[in-house]
Every structure is written in structure tokens, then in C-alpha cells.
Amino acid sequence: MDMMFHDLNISDADFQRLVKFIHNNYGIDLSKKRQLITSRLSHSLKSKGYKDFNAFLEHLFSKKDPEDLELVLNKLTTNYTYFLREKEHFTFLEKTILPELEQRHMRDKVLSIWSAGCSSGEEPYTLSIYLKEYFGSRPGSWDTRVLATDISQQAMAKAKAAIYQPPVDMPAEWLRRYFVPSKTNPGEYTVAPAIRNNVIFRTFNLMEPIQFRLKFDVIFCRNVMIYFDQSTRDALIRRFYDAMNPNAYLFISHSESLGQTPLFRLVAPAVYRKNSAPARS
Ligand SMILES: C[S@@+](CC[C@H](N)C(=O)[O-])C[C@H]1O[C@@H](n2cnc3c(N)ncnc32)[C@H](O)[C@@H]1O
């Protein structure tokens, strides 16, 4: 191992054009993250044979090689997440939203729930467990599939593999019911098929127009917009609005706020509800 590893050099101009590229295409604001860029990318660039950022960026921008792009996204997105994160959200979903959606969808028995920026899968699988707990005992077959999307291929690969070390606060009963212990690695579990099969993973860039088949009843987009600047955030909130059913719910994280908007009203901490007739902004 190279104990004397130094980050590769990035010039001001190259830093600016990489920041601009990421911002324009993915919404992520890295303008104050020079150190993060060099520390997260240097090792991989070096092992690919690049001597500095300039050589890599020349290649990235001229060839638009999907592999380079994937590397940049894998390294420059922050994928930190865990099961049952901000648990009050799931309690609110279970106690308030699901009973309401059950009534509203009594005829079609189809719910549409989206984990936007799902990272390595803990959030959509947590949703899938709550849905199973709630609808598992209901008569008739409910379609409660959760759409889960992200732009990091690395995070999505981990999500699809569904192998985790569940946290200590995972209820023992859920661990028994919804996780299969590894035969070889103690402490490691695979999410059970009933929970796994209820999540559909897709690569999706939140900067793109939202054109999924159904309008959403619930969108979780937690700890994603914190990386975006205000105008990117506002535009995404508008696209979410247009992609939601009347009165649908939008969850963000407790450390975020939608700010002043006619589109949504706050109904619980970090939980918003779609307004019916906002002024066009
Ligand atoms: C910190 S994780 C949040 C995971 C989960 N929602 C949670 O709250 O625990 C943020 C995720 O947003 C994703 N992300 C960032 N920009 C995105 C974009 N433009 N389109 C889709 N996903 C994006 C990142 O790849 C990352 O996995």
C-alpha cells in the first residue's frame, strides 16, 4: 500500500469546469467542495493511470465515456443512509397516511410510492417493510410496489444486492420475518424476497422530466436536495408537484425545509402535503 499517497492536483480552471458540469447535469453544488473532489477521486484516477485532473477531465469531456461518468457520480455523490432513518416519518406514514390511502384506493388497490434518491436501498426497504406490515393482513391483493431511484450505480448495485448488517434498533420480530441471515458471514443478512420484490430500482436523474406511468401518492426525497442550490431545488419541487396526486405527501429530512411555497403545506415535521390550486410560479 502506498503510505505516501497524495491527492492529485486540480487547477482552478479544471475545478470550475468540473463543478459546472456536475451542477448543470445533476444539480449537485460542489462549488465549496474542492477538498472533497480531490480526496474522493484522486485514488481512482491514479489507478487508471491519470497523472492529474486535467488529463482525466480532457478525456471525460471529449469522450463522454459512460465509465468515467459513472466513476464521477459514484465518487462525488454522498450516499450515507440507514434503516429506519428519521423513524417518526414511518410512524406518521403508518398511522396517518396508509389508513387514508387505503380508503382512497379501495377500488383500484394501487398505491404509488417513490423513494427519490434511494442510495443503497435502506429507505425503500424500510418503506417496503411498513407496507407489508400494514397491507399484509388486508383482504384482496394490494399493489404497493415502491419505486426507488438514484444516479449512483454503485449505491444502486448495493441496493439490488440487498445485503446488510441491520442496525441494533431493528425490531427483533422484523429481523426474523424480513431478513435472511447469511450462512457464512455472521451479522450479515439479505432482505427477504417478499420485501425485496416489492421495490423496483431504476437509475433516474432528478434533473430530468418526471415521466413515470402513475402519479405519486407519496414521495420520499430525504437528504437529497441538501446537495442542490435553491433554484435547482425549487424547480424539482415544482416537478414533484406536477407528478403527484391531489393531496399527496412529500417527505424531506428534518434538517431541510421547502421554504415559502404555494405548492405545499407543512402537515408534520418535514412532511408536506400537496395544495390543490396553487398560483403558477
Ligand atoms: C444522502 S443520500 C440519501 C438517501 C436516503 N434518501 C436517506 O435519506 O437516507 C443522497 C442520494 O441522492 C442521490 N442524488 C444526488 N443527486 C441526484 C440526482 N440528480 N438524481 C438522483 N439522485 C441523486 C445520491 O446519489 C445519493 O445516493
The ligand as an SDF file (V2000), in Angstrom:
LIG
                    3D

 27 29  0  0  0  0  0  0  0  0999 V2000
  -27.5740   11.0160    1.4310 C   0  0  0  0  0  0  0  0  0  0  0  0
  -28.3330   10.0190    0.2320 S   0  0  0  0  0  0  0  0  0  0  0  0
  -29.9910    9.9490    0.8560 C   0  0  0  0  0  0  0  0  0  0  0  0
  -30.5150    8.5340    0.9790 C   0  0  0  0  0  0  0  0  0  0  0  0
  -31.8810    8.4040    1.6470 C   0  0  0  0  0  0  0  0  0  0  0  0
  -32.8870    9.1500    0.9090 N   0  0  0  0  0  0  0  0  0  0  0  0
  -31.8310    8.8240    3.0900 C   0  0  0  0  0  0  0  0  0  0  0  0
  -32.3850    9.8760    3.4370 O   0  0  0  0  0  0  0  0  0  0  0  0
  -31.2190    8.1300    3.8980 O   0  0  0  0  0  0  0  0  0  0  0  0
  -28.4850   11.1190   -1.1710 C   0  0  0  0  0  0  0  0  0  0  0  0
  -28.6490   10.3940   -2.5000 C   0  0  0  0  0  0  0  0  0  0  0  0
  -29.0910   11.3270   -3.5000 O   0  0  0  0  0  0  0  0  0  0  0  0
  -28.5590   10.8980   -4.7350 C   0  0  0  0  0  0  0  0  0  0  0  0
  -28.6000   12.0010   -5.7100 N   0  0  0  0  0  0  0  0  0  0  0  0
  -27.9050   13.1550   -5.7040 C   0  0  0  0  0  0  0  0  0  0  0  0
  -28.1700   13.8890   -6.8010 N   0  0  0  0  0  0  0  0  0  0  0  0
  -29.0850   13.1750   -7.5150 C   0  0  0  0  0  0  0  0  0  0  0  0
  -29.7340   13.3980   -8.7680 C   0  0  0  0  0  0  0  0  0  0  0  0
  -29.5150   14.4820   -9.5110 N   0  0  0  0  0  0  0  0  0  0  0  0
  -30.5970   12.4490   -9.1980 N   0  0  0  0  0  0  0  0  0  0  0  0
  -30.8230   11.3330   -8.4740 C   0  0  0  0  0  0  0  0  0  0  0  0
  -30.2310   11.0660   -7.2930 N   0  0  0  0  0  0  0  0  0  0  0  0
  -29.3560   11.9720   -6.8250 C   0  0  0  0  0  0  0  0  0  0  0  0
  -27.1480   10.4690   -4.3750 C   0  0  0  0  0  0  0  0  0  0  0  0
  -26.5930    9.6060   -5.3440 O   0  0  0  0  0  0  0  0  0  0  0  0
  -27.3340    9.8090   -3.0180 C   0  0  0  0  0  0  0  0  0  0  0  0
  -27.4420    8.4110   -3.1050 O   0  0  0  0  0  0  0  0  0  0  0  0
  1  2  1  0
  2  3  1  0
  2 10  1  0
  3  4  1  0
  4  5  1  0
  5  6  1  0
  5  7  1  0
  7  8  2  0
  7  9  1  0
 10 11  1  0
 11 12  1  0
 11 26  1  0
 12 13  1  0
 13 14  1  0
 13 24  1  0
 14 15  1  0
 14 23  1  0
 15 16  2  0
 16 17  1  0
 17 18  1  0
 17 23  2  0
 18 19  1  0
 18 20  2  0
 20 21  1  0
 21 22  2  0
 22 23  1  0
 24 25  1  0
 24 26  1  0
 26 27  1  0
M  CHG  2   2   1   9  -1
M  END
$$$$
